[in-house]
Amino acid sequence: TEAIVKIVVGLPPVYGRIVEVLGTPPPTVIFTWADTIYAPSGDATVTPDLEAHELVHQRQQEAVGGPEVWWDRYLAEPAWRAQQELEAYRIHYAFMRQRIRDRNALARFRASIAGSLAGPIYGRVMDFQTAYREIGR
């Protein structure tokens, strides 16, 4: 498995379809396409926890035959999109669980990412309680 090689300030190749299916994402959302992270906001700072999350998507893309195949299915199948994001958020949470020692701060972080997973950027693929519970498994 390769690692993320570059971060590009700009839109990913699939951005128009993302907007068609899920609406216009907040400018701070980042996207993985093969070995590249796209940062539309112009902020090319990707924190280590976000990189851990995006590396999951990179591996997922490799496993299904490339980013075109992955994104086609991601945009067409909400249940599959939920599964792909849940896998990435579990890794994201595990990464931060090793670094956040205060349990209240960790619970706030978990709630924050559960809110993202349950929110509009992924098409509301699950409710908050499910996201919160499943991220911690």
Summary of the structure (lengths in Angstrom):
residues: 137
radius of gyration: 14.3
end to end distance: 24.4
largest distance: 40.5
contacts: 392
relative contact order: 0.14
helix: 59%
strand: 7%
